[in-house]
Amino acid sequence: MANILLRAQEGVSSWDFSGADMKLFLNHRLNRNRLAFTLIDTVIGMGVLGIAIVSLFACFTFGFNVVKISREDLQATHILQEKMETIRLYNWAQINSPNDIPATFKAPFGTNAPNFFQGIVVIANANFDDKPVYDSEIRKVSVTVSWTNNFLRRARTASTFVSKHGLLNYTLK
């Protein structure tokens, strides 16, 4: 190899190399070509990079959907809690009156969204199989909130008991 470079520097125009010089020159050229990327390497690398980018965007989309569902669940829980706190303020006569507590309600889905949370309030006799004495003096109140998210129907329910004389006046018999 050194001979080839020296001849080129000296201006020798004849290319009468010996076999050993030519072999070194070709080996050096082949080794240099092995350091570069081929078209197949580049295409495979771009494919792997493309799959990684698509996967990253899929993860972002999934994460945003999870945040959206969590936000809606939290808002539904707040609506349930608000309705339960309102029911706590009613007296026994209002609990038993069908006109005092509305059976259905709507709550806004967000600040300016066209959708609504829809709710149902069910007041029924509490059936205790082992203590039928209390069946007429205790009511079970269930509140259900439902909404639609990405064409899926979702719902949350909360239940509580309301007694005629409050909790402190009842003893187990």
N, C-alpha and C positions, 0 to 999 in steps of 0.2 A: 504494500500500500504506500509505503514511504517512497518507493521508487516512482510510482505513478505521479505522486504529488511533486517530487523533485523534477521530473521530466516536464511536467506542466509548467512549473515555475521557470525552468531554463528555456522554455520556448521550443522544446523539441516537438516537432509536428508529426513525427512518425509514431504510429501506435503499434509498434512491434514489441508487445509485452511478452514476457515469458509466461508459461502456464501457471506458475505459482502466483505471479502478480495478478493475473486475471481472476484466479480463484479467490484471492483476498478481496479484490474489488467487488466481485459479485456477492460474496458472503457479507461484506459490509452493507451493500445495497439491500440485500434481503433482510438483514437484521434491522435496518432503518425502516423498512416497510412493515415489519412486524410491530413496530411501536405505534403505528397509526390505527385508526378505527376503520373498519370496513363498512360498507353500506348496510349489511345485515346487522352489525352491532348497533349502528345508529338507529335503525328501524325498531329493533327490539328495545333499545333504551327509550325511545320516544313512546312506544307502546306502554312500557312500565310507568313512565312519567304520566301518561294520559290516564291510566287506570288509577294512579295515586291521586290525581287532581279530581277525577270524578268521584272517588271515594270520599275525599275531603268535603266536596260540596254536598254529597249525600249525608254525611255526618252533620253538617251545618243545618240542612233541612230538617233532619230528624230532631236535632236539638231545639230548633225554633218551634217545632210542633209540640214537643214535650213541654216547653215553657208556656205555650198557648193553652194546652190542656190543663196544666197546673194552675194557671191564672184563672181559668174558668171554674175549676173545682174549688178554688179558694173563694171566688166570688159567690158560688152557690152555697158554700158553707156559711159565708157571712149573711146571706139572705135567710138561710135556715135559722141561724142564731138570732137574727132580728125578729123573725116570726115567733120563735119560742119565747123570747123576752117579752114580746107583746102579749102572748097568751098568759104569761105569768101575771100580767096586770089585770086580767079579767076576774070578776067575782063568779061565784057558783051560778047565779041566775043568768049571767051573760054567757057562760060556757054552755048552758043547756038551751039557750035561745038560738034558734036557727038563723035569726036575722042579724045578730050582733057581730058574729065572726063570719066574714065572707068565706065561702067554700073554695073559691079560686082566686088567684091573684097573678099579676104580671110584674116583673121587675126588669129594668133596662139591662141590656147585655153589655153595655159599655157606655162611654160618654156620648157617642153619636152613632152607635150601631143601630141598624134597623131591626135586629132580632131582639127577642125578649126571653128571659127565663120565665117559664110558666110553672105555677105552683098550685097544689091542692092541699086543703086542710080537711082532715077527717077526724071527727070527734065521735067516739063510740064508747059503749059500756066496757069497762075493764072486766074481763071474765077471769076470775080466780077459781080454779076448780077446788082447791083445798079450803078456801075461805069464801063461800058464797054470800056470807053476811055483808061483805063490803061491795058487792057488785053494783048496787044502786047508788053508792056514795062515792064511787071513784070512776073517773072517765079517762080513757086513753086518747091522747091527742097526737096525731101523726101528721107531719108536714112533709110533703114531697115536692122537690124542685126538679124540673126537667128542662133540657135544652138540646139543641141539635148542633153538633160540631162535625164538619166535613161529612155530612150526610149520615152521621151516626147519632142515634138517640142516646143521651146520657141522663142519668137521674141520681139524686141524692135524697135520702130520707132520714128524718129525725123523729123520735117519739118520746113522749113524756106522759106522766100520770098527773091528773089534777084531782084533788080530794075535796069533798064538801066542807069539811071542818079544818082543813089544813093538815099538816103532817104531825103536829104535836099531840093531837087529840086522839090518835088511834093507837091501840095496844093490841098485841096479838092475843087472841082468845084461845 
